[in-house]
């Protein structure tokens, strides 16, 4: 019986020591986050949680839990800050991509030089031409005046009029050409008289034309004509 009582006493002592050891408290320096009146963590200008140091007697299990919780909170805060910073860089990049040059102002489109419109060529249509020929005063002479013309594209000149004329005083002759198209080249000759502007052209047109020319003569022939 005594042996049983002694064994129970020993077991009681062992269990008592084991319980004391498991609840052993350590004096530990603990960093505690500072909170505001709403219970939210206070952060500094860099976004880090502001903490304060507190010395408390805690058992090993409670201290470990507090440290783990504090470390987890700090890691979450750092990760959130990095993510926000990364997002800001992406927005900046997006702005640069959208603007092209990276500036805030919208890039102006390159202005293309305005091409000067090319003037359309005059349309050539069939039309009538009235030719007025002024012959200045000249030494009296019975002679022949011939008017020839060639329409654009023709190789040979055609005779429009050949007539006898009497020089000695100024006179005017009129000639008509019907239904011609394109530029028309003229040659006027007076026998035994040198004409400086005997060859001239009436340009193409889309309407009827009147062309007047005053002949410019050269050296007069002597009275009596050529030998």
MIDOSE-1310 file (N, C-alpha, C; in nm, 2 decimals, decimal comma, always signed):
residues 227
xxxx	+0,08/-0,12/+0,00/+0,00/+0,00/+0,00/+0,09/+0,13/+0,00; +0,19/+0,12/+0,08/+0,28/+0,23/+0,09/+0,35/+0,26/-0,04; +0,38/+0,15/-0,11/+0,44/+0,16/-0,24/+0,35/+0,23/-0,34; +0,23/+0,20/-0,34/+0,13/+0,26/-0,43/+0,12/+0,41/-0,40
xxxx	+0,12/+0,45/-0,28/+0,11/+0,59/-0,24/+0,24/+0,66/-0,29; +0,35/+0,60/-0,27/+0,48/+0,66/-0,31/+0,48/+0,68/-0,46; +0,43/+0,58/-0,54/+0,43/+0,60/-0,68/+0,34/+0,71/-0,72; +0,23/+0,72/-0,66/+0,13/+0,83/-0,69/+0,19/+0,97/-0,66
xxxx	+0,27/+0,98/-0,55/+0,33/+1,10/-0,52/+0,43/+1,14/-0,62; +0,51/+1,04/-0,67/+0,62/+1,07/-0,77/+0,55/+1,12/-0,90; +0,45/+1,05/-0,94/+0,38/+1,09/-1,06/+0,32/+1,23/-1,05; +0,27/+1,26/-0,94/+0,21/+1,40/-0,92/+0,32/+1,50/-0,93
xxxx	+0,44/+1,47/-0,87/+0,55/+1,57/-0,88/+0,60/+1,59/-1,03; +0,61/+1,47/-1,10/+0,65/+1,48/-1,24/+0,56/+1,56/-1,33; +0,43/+1,53/-1,31/+0,33/+1,60/-1,38/+0,33/+1,75/-1,35; +0,35/+1,79/-1,23/+0,36/+1,93/-1,19/+0,47/+2,00/-1,26
xxxx	+0,59/+1,93/-1,26/+0,71/+1,99/-1,33/+0,68/+2,01/-1,48; +0,62/+1,91/-1,54/+0,59/+1,91/-1,68/+0,50/+2,02/-1,71; +0,39/+2,04/-1,63/+0,30/+2,15/-1,65/+0,37/+2,29/-1,64; +0,45/+2,30/-1,54/+0,52/+2,43/-1,53/+0,61/+2,46/-1,65
xxxx	+0,68/+2,36/-1,70/+0,77/+2,37/-1,81/+0,70/+2,41/-1,93; +0,58/+2,35/-1,96/+0,50/+2,38/-2,08/+0,45/+2,52/-2,08; +0,43/+2,58/-1,95/+0,37/+2,72/-1,94/+0,48/+2,82/-1,91; +0,60/+2,78/-1,94/+0,72/+2,87/-1,91/+0,70/+3,00/-1,99
xxxx	+0,72/+3,11/-1,93/+0,70/+3,24/-1,99/+0,84/+3,30/-2,01; +0,86/+3,36/-2,13/+0,98/+3,43/-2,16/+0,95/+3,58/-2,17; +1,04/+3,66/-2,13/+1,03/+3,81/-2,14/+1,09/+3,84/-2,28; +1,00/+3,88/-2,38/+1,03/+3,90/-2,52/+1,00/+4,04/-2,56
xxxx	+1,09/+4,10/-2,64/+1,07/+4,23/-2,70/+0,98/+4,22/-2,83; +0,86/+4,28/-2,82/+0,76/+4,26/-2,93/+0,74/+4,39/-3,00; +0,74/+4,38/-3,14/+0,71/+4,50/-3,22/+0,56/+4,50/-3,26; +0,49/+4,60/-3,21/+0,34/+4,61/-3,23/+0,31/+4,72/-3,33
xxxx	+0,22/+4,69/-3,43/+0,18/+4,80/-3,52/+0,10/+4,90/-3,45; +0,12/+5,03/-3,49/+0,04/+5,14/-3,43/-0,09/+5,15/-3,51; -0,20/+5,16/-3,44/-0,33/+5,17/-3,50/-0,40/+5,30/-3,47; -0,49/+5,34/-3,55/-0,56/+5,47/-3,53/-0,69/+5,44/-3,45
xxxx	-0,77/+5,54/-3,43/-0,89/+5,53/-3,35/-0,99/+5,43/-3,41; -0,98/+5,40/-3,54/-1,07/+5,30/-3,60/-1,01/+5,16/-3,60; -0,89/+5,15/-3,55/-0,83/+5,01/-3,54/-0,75/+4,98/-3,67; -0,73/+5,08/-3,76/-0,65/+5,05/-3,88/-0,51/+5,08/-3,86
xxxx	-0,42/+5,01/-3,92/-0,28/+5,03/-3,91/-0,24/+5,17/-3,97; -0,15/+5,23/-3,90/-0,10/+5,36/-3,94/+0,03/+5,34/-4,03; +0,03/+5,41/-4,14/+0,15/+5,39/-4,23/+0,22/+5,52/-4,25; +0,35/+5,51/-4,28/+0,43/+5,63/-4,31/+0,42/+5,68/-4,45
xxxx	+0,50/+5,78/-4,50/+0,48/+5,84/-4,63/+0,52/+5,74/-4,74; +0,60/+5,63/-4,70/+0,64/+5,53/-4,80/+0,54/+5,41/-4,80; +0,44/+5,42/-4,72/+0,34/+5,31/-4,72/+0,37/+5,20/-4,63; +0,48/+5,21/-4,54/+0,51/+5,11/-4,45/+0,44/+5,13/-4,32
xxxx	+0,41/+5,01/-4,25/+0,33/+5,02/-4,13/+0,42/+5,07/-4,01; +0,36/+5,17/-3,94/+0,44/+5,22/-3,83/+0,42/+5,13/-3,71; +0,53/+5,10/-3,64/+0,53/+5,00/-3,53/+0,59/+5,07/-3,40; +0,56/+5,00/-3,29/+0,63/+5,04/-3,16/+0,67/+4,92/-3,09
xxxx	+0,77/+4,93/-3,00/+0,84/+4,82/-2,93/+0,77/+4,81/-2,80; +0,74/+4,68/-2,76/+0,67/+4,65/-2,63/+0,74/+4,53/-2,57; +0,77/+4,54/-2,45/+0,83/+4,42/-2,38/+0,72/+4,35/-2,30; +0,69/+4,23/-2,33/+0,58/+4,15/-2,26/+0,62/+4,01/-2,23
xxxx	+0,57/+3,96/-2,13/+0,59/+3,82/-2,09/+0,50/+3,74/-2,16; +0,55/+3,66/-2,25/+0,46/+3,57/-2,33/+0,52/+3,43/-2,33; +0,44/+3,33/-2,35/+0,49/+3,20/-2,36/+0,54/+3,18/-2,50; +0,61/+3,08/-2,53/+0,67/+3,06/-2,66/+0,57/+3,05/-2,77
xxxx	+0,45/+2,99/-2,74/+0,35/+2,97/-2,84/+0,29/+3,10/-2,88; +0,25/+3,18/-2,78/+0,18/+3,31/-2,81/+0,28/+3,41/-2,88; +0,41/+3,41/-2,84/+0,51/+3,50/-2,90/+0,52/+3,46/-3,05; +0,53/+3,33/-3,07/+0,55/+3,28/-3,21/+0,43/+3,32/-3,30
xxxx	+0,31/+3,31/-3,24/+0,19/+3,35/-3,32/+0,19/+3,50/-3,35; +0,23/+3,58/-3,25/+0,23/+3,73/-3,27/+0,33/+3,76/-3,38; +0,45/+3,70/-3,37/+0,55/+3,73/-3,47/+0,50/+3,69/-3,61; +0,44/+3,57/-3,62/+0,39/+3,53/-3,75/+0,29/+3,62/-3,81
xxxx	+0,20/+3,67/-3,72/+0,09/+3,76/-3,77/+0,15/+3,89/-3,81; +0,25/+3,94/-3,74/+0,31/+4,07/-3,77/+0,38/+4,06/-3,91; +0,45/+3,95/-3,92/+0,53/+3,93/-4,05/+0,44/+3,92/-4,17; +0,32/+3,84/-4,15/+0,23/+3,83/-4,25/+0,17/+3,96/-4,29
xxxx	+0,13/+4,04/-4,19/+0,08/+4,18/-4,22/+0,17/+4,26/-4,30; +0,30/+4,26/-4,26/+0,41/+4,34/-4,33/+0,43/+4,29/-4,47; +0,43/+4,16/-4,49/+0,44/+4,10/-4,63/+0,33/+4,14/-4,72; +0,20/+4,14/-4,66/+0,09/+4,17/-4,74/+0,09/+4,32/-4,78
xxxx	+0,14/+4,40/-4,69/+0,15/+4,55/-4,72/+0,25/+4,57/-4,82; +0,37/+4,51/-4,82/+0,47/+4,53/-4,91/+0,43/+4,48/-5,05; +0,36/+4,36/-5,05/+0,31/+4,31/-5,18/+0,21/+4,41/-5,25; +0,12/+4,47/-5,16/+0,02/+4,56/-5,21/+0,09/+4,68/-5,27
xxxx	+0,19/+4,73/-5,20/+0,27/+4,85/-5,25/+0,33/+4,82/-5,38; +0,40/+4,71/-5,39/+0,47/+4,67/-5,52/+0,37/+4,66/-5,63; +0,25/+4,60/-5,60/+0,15/+4,58/-5,71/+0,10/+4,72/-5,75; +0,08/+4,81/-5,66/+0,03/+4,94/-5,69/+0,13/+5,02/-5,77
xxxx	+0,26/+5,00/-5,73/+0,37/+5,07/-5,81/+0,38/+5,02/-5,95; +0,37/+4,88/-5,96/+0,38/+4,82/-6,09/+0,26/+4,87/-6,18; +0,14/+4,88/-6,12/+0,03/+4,93/-6,20/+0,05/+5,07/-6,25; +0,11/+5,16/-6,17/+0,14/+5,29/-6,21/+0,24/+5,29/-6,33
xxxx	+0,34/+5,21/-6,32/+0,43/+5,20/-6,44/+0,36/+5,16/-6,56; +0,27/+5,06/-6,55/+0,19/+5,02/-6,67/+0,11/+5,13/-6,73; +0,05/+5,21/-6,64/-0,03/+5,32/-6,69/+0,05/+5,42/-6,76; +0,17/+5,45/-6,71/+0,26/+5,54/-6,77/+0,30/+5,49/-6,91
xxxx	+0,33/+5,36/-6,92/+0,37/+5,30/-7,04/+0,25/+5,31/-7,14; +0,13/+5,28/-7,09/+0,01/+5,29/-7,18/+0,00/+5,43/-7,24; +0,02/+5,53/-7,15/+0,01/+5,67/-7,20/+0,11/+5,70/-7,31; +0,23/+5,65/-7,28/+0,33/+5,67/-7,39/+0,30/+5,60/-7,52
xxxx	+0,25/+5,48/-7,50/+0,21/+5,41/-7,63/+0,10/+5,48/-7,70; +0,00/+5,53/-7,62/-0,11/+5,60/-7,69/-0,07/+5,73/-7,75; +0,02/+5,80/-7,69/+0,06/+5,93/-7,74/+0,17/+5,92/-7,85; +0,23/+5,81/-7,85/+0,33/+5,79/-7,95/+0,47/+5,84/-7,90
xxxx	+0,48/+5,97/-7,88/+0,60/+6,04/-7,84/+0,62/+6,03/-7,69; +0,52/+6,00/-7,61/+0,53/+5,99/-7,47/+0,48/+6,12/-7,40; +0,45/+6,22/-7,48/+0,40/+6,35/-7,42/+0,25/+6,34/-7,39; +0,21/+6,45/-7,32/+0,07/+6,45/-7,28/-0,02/+6,50/-7,40
xxxx	+0,04/+6,59/-7,48/-0,03/+6,65/-7,59/-0,05/+6,54/-7,70; -0,17/+6,55/-7,77/-0,20/+6,46/-7,88/-0,11/+6,50/-8,00; -0,05/+6,40/-8,06/+0,04/+6,43/-8,17/-0,04/+6,47/-8,29; +0,00/+6,58/-8,36/-0,07/+6,63/-8,48/-0,04/+6,55/-8,60
xxxx	-0,13/+6,52/-8,68/-0,10/+6,44/-8,80/-0,02/+6,52/-8,90; +0,07/+6,45/-8,97/+0,16/+6,52/-9,06/+0,07/+6,58/-9,17; +0,10/+6,70/-9,20/+0,02/+6,77/-9,30/+0,08/+6,74/-9,44; +0,00/+6,70/-9,53/+0,05/+6,67/-9,66/+0,05/+6,80/-9,74
xxxx	+0,15/+6,82/-9,82/+0,15/+6,94/-9,90/+0,03/+6,94/-10,00; -0,03/+7,05/-10,01/-0,15/+7,06/-10,10/-0,10/+7,07/-10,25; -0,13/+6,97/-10,32/-0,09/+6,96/-10,46/-0,17/+7,07/-10,54; -0,09/+7,14/-10,62/-0,16/+7,24/-10,71/-0,23/+7,17/-10,82
xxxx	-0,36/+7,20/-10,84/-0,43/+7,13/-10,94/-0,37/+7,16/-11,08; -0,36/+7,06/-11,16/-0,31/+7,08/-11,29/-0,42/+7,14/-11,38; -0,39/+7,24/-11,45/-0,49/+7,30/-11,54/-0,52/+7,21/-11,65; -0,65/+7,19/-11,67/-0,69/+7,11/-11,78/-0,67/+7,17/-11,91
xxxx	-0,62/+7,10/-12,01/-0,59/+7,16/-12,14/-0,72/+7,20/-12,20; -0,71/+7,30/-12,29/-0,83/+7,35/-12,36/-0,89/+7,24/-12,45; -1,02/+7,22/-12,43/-1,08/+7,12/-12,51/-1,09/+7,17/-12,65; -1,05/+7,09/-12,75/-1,06/+7,13/-12,89/-1,19/+7,08/-12,95
xxxx	-1,26/+7,17/-13,00/-1,39/+7,13/-13,07/-1,39/+7,19/-13,21; -1,47/+7,14/-13,30/-1,48/+7,20/-13,43/-1,54/+7,34/-13,41; -1,48/+7,43/-13,48/-1,53/+7,57/-13,47/-1,50/+7,64/-13,60; -1,55/+7,76/-13,61/-1,53/+7,85/-13,73/-1,42/+7,95/-13,69
xxxx	-1,33/+7,99/-13,78/-1,23/+8,09/-13,76/-1,25/+8,20/-13,86; -1,26/+8,32/-13,81/-1,26/+8,44/-13,90/-1,12/+8,50/-13,90; -1,05/+8,51/-14,01/-0,92/+8,57/-14,02/-0,93/+8,71/-14,08; -0,88/+8,81/-14,01/-0,88/+8,95/-14,06/-0,73/+8,99/-14,09
xxxx	-0,70/+9,02/-14,22/-0,56/+9,06/-14,26/-0,56/+9,20/-14,30; -0,47/+9,28/-14,22/-0,45/+9,42/-14,25/-0,32/+9,44/-14,33; -0,33/+9,50/-14,45/-0,21/+9,52/-14,54/-0,18/+9,67/-14,53; -0,06/+9,71/-14,49/-0,03/+9,85/-14,48/-0,01/+9,91/-14,61
xxxx	+0,01/+10,05/-14,61/+0,04/+10,12/-14,74/+0,17/+10,07/-14,79; +0,17/+10,05/-14,92/+0,29/+10,00/-14,99/+0,31/+10,06/-15,12; +0,43/+10,05/-15,18/+0,45/+10,11/-15,31/+0,35/+10,05/-15,41; +0,29/+10,13/-15,49/+0,19/+10,08/-15,59/+0,24/+9,96/-15,67
xxxx	+0,16/+9,86/-15,66/+0,20/+9,74/-15,73/+0,08/+9,64/-15,75; +0,07/+9,60/-15,87/-0,04/+9,50/-15,90/+0,03/+9,36/-15,87; -0,03/+9,28/-15,78/+0,04/+9,16/-15,74/-0,07/+9,06/-15,70; -0,03/+8,95/-15,64/-0,12/+8,84/-15,59/-0,09/+8,81/-15,45
xxxx	-0,20/+8,80/-15,37/-0,19/+8,76/-15,23/-0,25/+8,62/-15,21; -0,17/+8,53/-15,14/-0,22/+8,39/-15,12/-0,22/+8,36/-14,97; -0,33/+8,30/-14,93/-0,35/+8,26/-14,79/-0,36/+8,11/-14,78; -0,27/+8,04/-14,71/-0,27/+7,90/-14,69/-0,29/+7,86/-14,55
xxxx	-0,34/+7,74/-14,52/-0,35/+7,70/-14,38/-0,33/+7,55/-14,37; -0,30/+7,51/-14,25/-0,28/+7,37/-14,22/-0,33/+7,34/-14,08; -0,43/+7,25/-14,07/-0,49/+7,21/-13,94/-0,39/+7,11/-13,87; -0,39/+7,13/-13,74/-0,30/+7,04/-13,65/-0,32/+6,89/-13,69
xxxx	-0,21/+6,83/-13,72/-0,21/+6,69/-13,76/-0,20/+6,67/-13,91; -0,22/+6,77/-13,99/-0,20/+6,76/-14,14/-0,06/+6,79/-14,17; -0,01/+6,72/-14,28/+0,12/+6,75/-14,33/+0,13/+6,86/-14,43; +0,03/+6,87/-14,51/+0,04/+6,97/-14,62/-0,05/+7,09/-14,59
xxxx	-0,01/+7,20/-14,65/-0,09/+7,32/-14,64/-0,20/+7,32/-14,75; -0,32/+7,38/-14,71/-0,42/+7,39/-14,81/-0,44/+7,54/-14,85; -0,47/+7,56/-14,97/-0,49/+7,70/-15,01/-0,63/+7,75/-14,98; -0,63/+7,86/-14,89/-0,76/+7,91/-14,85/-0,81/+8,02/-14,95
xxxx	-0,72/+8,10/-15,00/-0,76/+8,21/-15,09/-0,64/+8,26/-15,17; -0,65/+8,27/-15,30/-0,55/+8,33/-15,38/-0,62/+8,44/-15,47; -0,58/+8,56/-15,46/-0,65/+8,67/-15,53/-0,55/+8,78/-15,57; -0,60/+8,85/-15,68/-0,52/+8,97/-15,72/-0,54/+9,09/-15,63
xxxx	-0,44/+9,16/-15,60/-0,45/+9,28/-15,51/-0,37/+9,39/-15,57; -0,41/+9,51/-15,54/-0,34/+9,63/-15,59/-0,28/+9,70/-15,47; -0,15/+9,71/-15,46/-0,09/+9,78/-15,34/-0,08/+9,93/-15,38; -0,06/+10,01/-15,28/-0,04/+10,15/-15,29/-0,12/+10,23/-15,19
xxxx	-0,21/+10,16/-15,12/-0,29/+10,21/-15,01/-0,33/+10,10/-14,92; -0,35/+10,13/-14,79/-0,39/+10,02/-14,69/-0,52/+9,96/-14,73; -0,53/+9,83/-14,70/-0,66/+9,77/-14,72/-0,67/+9,65/-14,62; -0,79/+9,60/-14,60/-0,82/+9,48/-14,51/-0,90/+9,37/-14,59
xxxx	-0,86/+9,25/-14,56/-0,92/+9,13/-14,62/-0,97/+9,04/-14,51; -1,09/+8,98/-14,53/-1,14/+8,88/-14,43/-1,16/+8,75/-14,50; -1,12/+8,64/-14,42/-1,14/+8,51/-14,47/-1,20/+8,42/-14,36; -1,28/+8,32/-14,40/-1,34/+8,23/-14,31/-1,30/+8,08/-14,33
xxxx	-1,28/+8,01/-14,22/-1,26/+7,87/-14,23/-1,37/+7,80/-14,14; -1,43/+7,70/-14,20/-1,55/+7,64/-14,13/-1,51/+7,50/-14,07; -1,56/+7,47/-13,95/-1,55/+7,33/-13,90/-1,41/+7,28/-13,89; -1,32/+7,35/-13,83/-1,18/+7,30/-13,81/-1,16/+7,27/-13,66
xxxx	-1,08/+7,17/-13,63/-1,06/+7,13/-13,50/-0,91/+7,13/-13,47; -0,87/+7,18/-13,35/-0,73/+7,19/-13,32/-0,66/+7,32/-13,36; -0,53/+7,33/-13,34/-0,46/+7,45/-13,38/-0,45/+7,46/-13,53; -0,45/+7,58/-13,58/-0,45/+7,61/-13,73/-0,33/+7,70/-13,76
xxxx	-0,24/+7,66/-13,85/-0,12/+7,73/-13,89/-0,15/+7,80/-14,02; -0,12/+7,93/-14,03/-0,14/+8,01/-14,15/-0,01/+8,06/-14,21; -0,01/+8,07/-14,35/+0,10/+8,13/-14,42/+0,04/+8,23/-14,52; +0,08/+8,36/-14,51/+0,03/+8,46/-14,61/+0,15/+8,51/-14,69
xxxx	+0,14/+8,51/-14,82/+0,24/+8,56/-14,91/+0,18/+8,66/-15,01; +0,27/+8,76/-15,04/+0,23/+8,86/-15,14/+0,35/+8,86/-15,24; +0,32/+8,83/-15,36/+0,42/+8,82/-15,47/+0,50/+8,95/-15,47; +0,64/+8,94/-15,48/+0,73/+9,05/-15,49/+0,74/+9,14/-15,36
xxxx	+0,68/+9,09/-15,25/+0,68/+9,17/-15,13/+0,73/+9,08/-15,01; +0,83/+9,13/-14,94/+0,88/+9,05/-14,82/+0,80/+9,08/-14,70; +0,74/+8,97/-14,64/+0,65/+8,98/-14,52/+0,73/+8,92/-14,40; +0,74/+8,99/-14,30/+0,82/+8,94/-14,18/+0,74/+8,84/-14,10
xxxx	+0,61/+8,86/-14,08/+0,53/+8,78/-14,00/+0,43/+8,70/-14,08; +0,48/+8,64/-14,19/+0,39/+8,57/-14,28/+0,34/+8,44/-14,22; +0,41/+8,38/-14,12/+0,37/+8,25/-14,07/+0,33/+8,26/-13,92; +0,20/+8,22/-13,89/+0,15/+8,24/-13,75/+0,05/+8,13/-13,73
xxxx	+0,01/+8,11/-13,60/-0,08/+8,00/-13,56/-0,19/+8,05/-13,47; -0,31/+8,00/-13,50/-0,43/+8,02/-13,41/-0,45/+7,90/-13,33; -0,44/+7,92/-13,20/-0,44/+7,80/-13,10/-0,58/+7,74/-13,10; -0,58/+7,61/-13,05/-0,70/+7,53/-13,04/-0,80/+7,60/-12,94
xxxx	-0,93/+7,58/-12,97/-1,03/+7,64/-12,88/-1,16/+7,55/-12,89; -1,25/+7,58/-12,79/-1,38/+7,51/-12,79/-1,49/+7,60/-12,84; -1,46/+7,71/-12,90/-1,56/+7,80/-12,95/-1,51/+7,88/-13,07; -1,59/+7,94/-13,14/-1,55/+8,02/-13,26/-1,45/+8,13/-13,23
xxxx	-1,36/+8,16/-13,32/-1,26/+8,25/-13,30/-1,25/+8,35/-13,41; -1,20/+8,47/-13,37/-1,17/+8,58/-13,47/-1,02/+8,62/-13,45; -0,94/+8,61/-13,55/-0,80/+8,64/-13,54/-0,76/+8,75/-13,64; -0,71/+8,86/-13,58/-0,67/+8,97/-13,67/-0,52/+8,98/-13,67
xxxx	-0,46/+9,01/-13,79/-0,32/+9,03/-13,80/-0,29/+9,14/-13,90; -0,19/+9,22/-13,86/-0,14/+9,33/-13,95/-0,01/+9,29/-14,00; +0,01/+9,28/-14,13/+0,13/+9,23/-14,19/+0,24/+9,33/-14,18; +0,36/+9,28/-14,15/+0,48/+9,37/-14,14/+0,56/+9,34/-14,27
xxxx	+0,58/+9,44/-14,35/+0,65/+9,43/-14,48/+0,79/+9,47/-14,46; +0,88/+9,41/-14,55/+1,02/+9,44/-14,55/+1,05/+9,55/-14,65; +1,16/+9,54/-14,72/+1,21/+9,64/-14,82/+1,11/+9,64/-14,94; +1,07/+9,76/-14,97/+0,98/+9,77/-15,09/+1,05/+9,74/-15,22
xxxx	+0,98/+9,68/-15,31/+1,04/+9,67/-15,44/+1,03/+9,80/-15,52; +1,12/+9,81/-15,61/+1,13/+9,93/-15,69/+1,01/+9,94/-15,78; +0,96/+10,06/-15,82/+0,85/+10,07/-15,91/+0,88/+10,01/-16,04; +0,79/+9,93/-16,09/+0,81/+9,86/-16,21/+0,83/+9,71/-16,19
xxx	+0,84/+9,67/-16,06/+0,85/+9,53/-16,02/+0,99/+9,48/-16,05; +1,00/+9,34/-16,04/+1,12/+9,27/-16,06/+1,16/+9,26/-16,20; +1,29/+9,26/-16,23/+1,34/+9,24/-16,37/+1,31/+9,10/-16,41
